[in-house]
Amino acid sequence: MRRIPHSMYDSLFSVAQLVLVTNALLAVTCAPLVLLLVTTDPSLSWPLLAVAAAATGPGVAGSFAAFRAHREGERGVVRPFFRGLARVWGRALGVSALVTAVVVVAIVDLFVLVPTGPGAVAGPVLVVLVVIAIGTGMVQLAALVEAPTARFTDLLRASAATAVRRWPFTLVSLAAAGAQAGVFVMAPALAIGLTASACLYVVWAGARHSLQPVLRPAAA
């Protein structure tokens, strides 16, 4: 019987550690949103949910920093997570707050306009706006981790253009986020404890790959 190399066990342990520890750190940094989703009716508590969602950017950016460090050979998770969070938390908070504001305004307008005549025209436009806003936010959080010293407005423009031009990757990221939402509805414990980091890894990998043409000239 062929023995399994020790390096394979080491790799599996490293991945398991990345998944479990990142999920725990996400649960802590995004605790207000998680608690509201678990304990309240979203249709009634959506203003509070919007405020809580606006504060999730730093936790997501910290997760992206942990993924980046792991890909570069870092064995730990906690230190890269908080190191990345500390470097970009203010701008990451700005990203999540901006995306949340756009999404909330668009959804409110959608519910107001759909029953009216202009809703047939405005509805699809607002849906596209929501998709672009969320896709841009995902890419920009990844860009903040890759280029923490770049100007916020430059990253915003580059991220919006990247999210639209590399739309297949954006759709995959949105599909991963949608799948995570479905898992959360069906099994919140599973979503919080296991699949959250897997979903974010898909988002980060797609955004990072999409950003390479933009980041490579900057690095050069």
LINCOR-V185801 format. One record per residue. N is the residue number from 1. OMEGA is omega in degrees with one decimal (none if undefined). Layout:
n={N:N}
omega={OMEGA:OMEGA}
This chain:
n={1:2:3:4:5:6:7:8:9:10:11:12:13:14:15:16:17:18:19:20:21:22:23:24:25:26:27:28:29:30:31:32:33:34:35:36:37:38:39:40:41:42:43:44:45:46:47:48:49:50:51:52:53:54:55:56:57:58:59:60:61:62:63:64:65:66:67:68:69:70:71:72:73:74:75:76:77:78:79:80:81:82:83:84:85:86:87:88:89:90:91:92:93:94:95:96:97:98:99:100:101:102:103:104:105:106:107:108:109:110:111:112:113:114:115:116:117:118:119:120:121:122:123:124:125:126:127:128:129:130:131:132:133:134:135:136:137:138:139:140:141:142:143:144:145:146:147:148:149:150:151:152:153:154:155:156:157:158:159:160:161:162:163:164:165:166:167:168:169:170:171:172:173:174:175:176:177:178:179:180:181:182:183:184:185:186:187:188:189:190:191:192:193:194:195:196:197:198:199:200:201:202:203:204:205:206:207:208:209:210:211:212:213:214:215:216:217:218:219:220}
omega={-176.8:-179.3:177.3:-178.4:178.0:-179.2:178.8:176.1:-179.7:179.5:179.9:177.8:-179.5:178.6:178.7:177.5:179.2:-177.9:-173.3:-178.3:177.8:176.8:179.8:179.7:176.0:179.5:179.7:-175.4:178.9:-175.1:-179.6:179.8:-179.2:-178.5:179.0:179.6:-176.9:-169.4:-176.5:174.1:-176.6:-179.3:179.5:-174.6:-173.9:175.9:177.3:177.6:179.0:178.5:-179.8:179.1:179.6:-178.2:-175.4:-176.7:-179.8:178.8:177.6:178.2:176.2:176.5:178.1:178.4:177.6:177.8:-179.5:179.7:178.7:179.3:179.9:176.0:178.3:-178.5:-179.5:179.2:-173.7:-177.8:176.5:179.6:-175.9:175.1:177.5:179.3:-178.5:-176.8:-171.1:-169.9:-178.8:-179.5:175.2:175.5:176.6:178.5:-177.4:178.3:179.7:179.9:-179.8:179.8:179.6:-178.0:-179.0:179.8:-179.3:-179.1:177.0:177.5:-179.6:179.7:179.8:-171.9:-175.7:179.7:-176.6:179.3:-179.9:-177.8:-179.7:179.0:-175.3:-176.8:179.2:179.0:-179.4:177.6:177.5:179.0:178.6:-179.4:-179.4:-179.7:-179.7:178.6:178.1:179.2:178.2:-178.2:-177.1:176.6:175.1:-179.8:177.6:179.7:-178.5:-177.7:-173.3:-178.5:-179.6:-179.4:-176.8:-177.1:177.4:178.8:179.2:179.1:-179.3:-178.8:178.0:179.0:-179.6:-179.3:-179.6:-177.2:179.9:-172.2:176.6:178.4:177.8:179.1:176.8:178.7:178.4:177.5:177.6:178.2:177.1:177.6:177.9:177.6:178.1:177.6:-179.8:179.8:-176.5:-175.4:-176.3:-178.9:178.5:-179.1:-178.1:-172.3:-173.3:-168.1:-176.9:-178.6:177.6:177.1:-178.8:177.8:176.9:179.0:-178.2:-178.3:179.2:179.6:-179.2:178.0:179.9:-176.1:-174.9:178.6:179.9:-175.3:-176.4:176.0:179.3:179.3:178.3:none}
